[in-house]
């Protein structure tokens, strides 16, 4: 393991902790597994750390903590090393739903230090402290099925609870697409390499940094290519770290300028090639890592012709020549481990999305459920059952660190 990863993150992977109490409350309405990471080892002190659902009556994921309401019945005490399971036995109170037609609920999964050890989050200053969360996931609840044209996400919401990745394209320009042609591989089947996914398929063995159990046969979408029957089209994100900047002086390379790649009113200033070439299928996010090594990110944005030109003591390096249709003249250094490796003080991540065909489904029984696969509630395709990742880090604030619901 590289030094940067060892310093910045403590990863957890062990047996799950118990629920809040040992009382039998029946079969849960919704369950999912979670996993924690922390930037510092001494995050708890002498107090209990809890993970819980917090409902946002405003329908926003970026909101002040004082406007959130904890569902204490879905709270879990966690310790390192630990994975955990959240069981939701009760729907949210109607008064915590978003006042919309039709109504719906949106909840954040947050981590807090229970300083008064009473098993719930107290809003009063000086008592409990929010220290992290699952900043790219929300829990949504619909009392009844919500159609796409009435949904806050622009996609249908099934009745009950759903675990939704954010941010989403909510303007209605994207909706789930299914194929109708007799072509391509047997989508969703297990595989060892691409030869097991013929004709023309790809064997996915990892999505991001998560292992795909048993492999997964899929097909990358081509502009005029196959749209296989029994397939649903989704987009997977590839994350690259970019060189941050605040002014042009910090981007001395010819042909590069300090530009804002963020959508909306937020800032994501990076050194980027000149011209009318902003990324189309990408989302840029920023983050301050207060405990970064001064050496972290030292090659970001430098010219390169191969990955080795970008390597240094804390990262193996990666050389970009093209990304999302944008050409990097002279190459552009990024980090090989852009998700969980060395994170500089001013971090800028560009997530670029590529469309794939996955196996369509109507329920989890259509998927390899014995290997943990489930039917995604939004896109209706079989997906590996990855845990929800939560991060603990200094100076955490929901309104700053959570992703927005929509681009």
N, C-alpha and C positions, 0 to 999 in steps of 0.2 A: 504493500500500500504506500502511495506517495505521502510525503510529509504533510502536504497541504490538506489532503483528505483526513489524515489522522488528527490534525489540529482543529479543523473547522467542524467536523461532523462526528457524532457518535451514533452509529447505526444500531438498530435494535432488531433482534430476530429470535424470539424465544416464545415460550408458552403464554397463552392469554391469561390476563388477570380476571378475577371474579367480577360479577356485577355489583351494583351498589349494596345489595343485601342478598340474603339467601332465600328470601321468600319466593315461592312459586307464583308467577303472575300469568300463567297460561302461555300460549304460543305467541311469539312476537309478531307484530304486524309487518315489521321490516327489520332486517339485520345486515350488518356489514362489518368487515374486519378493518382495523387500522394499524398503523405503524408510525412510531415517533422517531424523529431525529433532533439533535440539539447542537448548538454551536458551542456551548460550554457544558462542562461536566457538573459543576456546582449550580444547578438550576433550581433546586428544590429547597436546600437548607434543611430545616427540621420540620417542614410542613408537607402536607399531602398535595400531589399533583392530580388534577382531575381533567377529564375530557368530557365535554357535554354539548348538547344541541342548544343553540340560541336562536330563537325566532326573531325575524326582522319584519314587523308589521308594515314598514314602509316599502317592502319589496326590494330593497337595495342590499347589495353585498358589501359595499363600501359605506359604512355608517358608523356613527359614534357608538361606543359601547353602551352608553346610557340609554340608547333607544332599542336595545336588544332585551329579550326575555328568555331566561333559561328554562328548559324543560328538564327538571331535576330527575324525572323518572327515566331519562335516557342518559344518565351520567355514570361515568366509570372512573374508578381510581386506578392510576397507572404508576408503574415504577420501571426503572431501567435495570436490566434489559427487558423489554416487554413488547409483545404485540397484544392487541386487545380486540374485543368484539363489542360493538354497540347494538343493543337490542331495544327496539322501539315498541312498546306495548300499547301506547295510547296515542290517538290523533291529537294535534294541537287544539287548544281552546279556541273557539270561534273568534274571540276578541283579539287573538294574535295573528289571524289571517289578514292578508292584504285586502283592503276595502276596494274590490274590483268586481266586475261582472263578466264572468263568474269569479267568485273568490278563490284564492289559492294561498298557500303558505310557502315561505322561503326561510330556511334555517341555515346557520353557519355552524361548522364544527370547530370549536375553540378549546384551547388548553388554558387552564388557570391554576395559579398557586393558591390553595385554600388556607390563607394565613390564620383564619380564626377556627379552622378545623371543624366546621359545622356541616360539611357535606354539600354546600351550595354556594353559588357566587353571590357575593354581597357588593352592591354598587357603591357603598359609602367610601369616600376617599380614605386611603390608609389601611383599608381592610384587604380584600382579595385583589389579585393582580392577574390580568390577562397576559399571557406570555407567548402565545403562538396559536396556530390553527392550520386547517387544510385550506390554504388560500386560493386554490384553483378548483374547489368543489363546493357545491351547495346541495342541501337536501330540499326537495320541493314536494309539497303535498297538495293534492287536488281532491276535494270531497267527491267530485264526479269527473269523468273524463272531460278534458278541455281540448277542443279542436284547435288546429294551428292558427286560424284567423283570430282566435280569442286568447291565445296563449301569450304570456309575457316573453317567452323564448322564441316565438315564431314557429315552434314545432309542437306537435300534439303532446299533451301531458296525460299519462294514464291515471286512472283513479287510484288513490293511495299515495304511497311514498315513492320517490325516485331520487337516485343519486346522479347529479348532473354536473358535467365538467363545465368550467367557465374560463374565459369569456366565450360567448356565443354570438353568431351573426343573427341578430333578432329582427332584422328589417324585412323578413319575409322573402328575401331573394334566394334563400337556400331551403330546400325541403328534402326529405329522404328520397333517394332515387333507387329504383329497382331495375334489374336487367330483364330482357325478354328474348335473348338469343341463345341458341344451342352452341355454345363455344366455351373455351376456357377449361381450367382444371376443376376437380371436385372441391369446391370451396369449403373451408373449415376442417378438412381432413388433417390428420396428424402427418408429420413429415420430418425428415432428417436434413434434406437439402432440396434445392430447386428441382432436381430430377424427379422427386416424388410428386411434384405439382405440375406435371405436363398435362396439356400443352400450354406453354407460355406463362406458367404461374411462378410465384415466388414463395419460398418457405420462410415465413417470419419466425425467427427464434428469439427475438427481443423486440419490445416496443419501448423506445427510450432506454432506460436502464433496467427495465423489468423483464425477467425471463418469461417467455411464452412456453408454458408447459406442453411438452410433446410436439412443439412446432405447430404451425397453422398455415395451410395452403391459401394463398390469396392471389389476386391479380391486380397489378398496377394499371390504373386507368390511362389509356392513351387517347389523344384527341379524336381519332377516328377508329378506335379499336373496339374490341369485343365488350359487349354489355351482357354478361352471362345470366341466363335464366336461373332463378333461385339465389341471386346475389343482391346485396344492398351496398350502395356506395357510401363510404365514409372518408374522412380526411384524418391522416395521422400527422402529428407534428414532429419536426426535427429542430432541435434547439442549438443555436450557435451564439457564442458570446462575442460581442463587438467592442471596439475601442470607444470608450466614453469621451465626451468633450463638452466644453461650455463655450468655446469660441474657436475661430478659424486658426489661431496660432497653434492650437493643440493638434491640428491636422496638417502637418507640413508637407505631406506627399503631394506631388503634382497630380492633378486630376481628382483630388478628394477634398470634400468640404465637410464642415460641421453641420449636420442636418438633423431635424426632428422626425423620427420615424413613427412616433406615437399617433394614434387615432384619437380624435376628440381633443379635450383641453389639457391632457397630461403631457409630460415631457419625457422624451427618450432620445436625447441628443447623442449622436454617434458620428464618427468619421465614416463617410459614405461616398461612393463614386459620384462625380458631377453628372448633371443631366437630368432629364425627365424620366427617372428610373426608380421611383419609390416602389418598394415591394407591394405586391397585390395580394398574395395568398399568405401573408405573414402578419404576426402581431408582436410588437416590441414592448418590453416591460423593463422597469428599472428597479434597483434595490441598493440600499447602502449597507454594506457589511462592516460594522463598527470594529470587528475583531480581525480584519484582514491582515495578512502578512504584506509588508511593503513590497516584497518581491512578486507578489501574485499579479498575474496579468501583464507581465513586463513586455511580452512580444505582441500583444493585441494590436492589430492594424498594420503591422510591419509588412513589407514586401516579401514575397516568398515564391519558390517554384516547386517545393516539395514539403511534406509534413515536417521533416527533420529541421527545416529552416526556422520553424516556429517553436521548437522544443526548448525547455529550460528545466531547472531543477525541480519545479513544482508541477509541471505538466508536460505531457509528451508532444503536444502541439498538433495543429491541423491547418493545412493550407487550402484556402478557398479560392477557386477560380471563377465559379458561377454559383448563384443562389437565387431562386425564385425569378429566373429570367434576367437577373442583373449580372453583368460581367465585371469582375474585379481585375482591372489592368495591373499587371505586375504581381498579382496574387495578393491575398489578404490573410494574415495570421489570426486564427482563433484558437480556442482551447479544445483539446481532445476530449476532456471530461468536463463538458459545459454544464452538467446538471448538479453533480455532487462532488466536484473536485475543488480546485483552488478558486475562490470567489473574491475578486478585488473589492476595494472599498466602494468604488462607484461601478456597479455591475449593470450591464445592459445585455439582455437576452432577446434574440430575435427567433421566434418560433415560426418555422415555415411549414406549411401544410401541403401534403401530397395525397391525392385521391386513390383509394384502393377499393376493390370489390371484396366484401366479406360475405359469409353465408347469412342469408336472411332467416328470420325466425319470428314466431309469434309468441313463443314461451321458452323458458329455460330448458324444457324437455326436448326441444329441437336441437339443442347444443350438446357438447361433450360435458354434461353437468357432473359426471363422475370424476372429471379432472378439474373441476372448479369453474368451468365456463358458464356464462349466463347470457340471457337475451337482453341486450341494451334497451332500456325503456324509451329512449328517444329515437335512435336510428334503426331499431328492430333488426340488429345483426348480432351474431354470436361473438362474444368478446371474452378474453381471458379474465378470470376473477382476481384482478390485482387488488391489494389492500389500498385503503385511502392513506396517503402519506401526510402527516402533520409535522410542522417544523416549529421548534422553539428557538427564539433568537432575541437578542437585546432590543429594547425600545420598541417592541411590537405594538402596533396600533391597527385596529381593524380598518379604519377609514383610509389608511395609507397603504397597508400591505396586502389586503385582499384584492383579487382580480375583480373587475366589474362584471356584472351579469352579462352585459352585451358589449360588443366592440364599440 
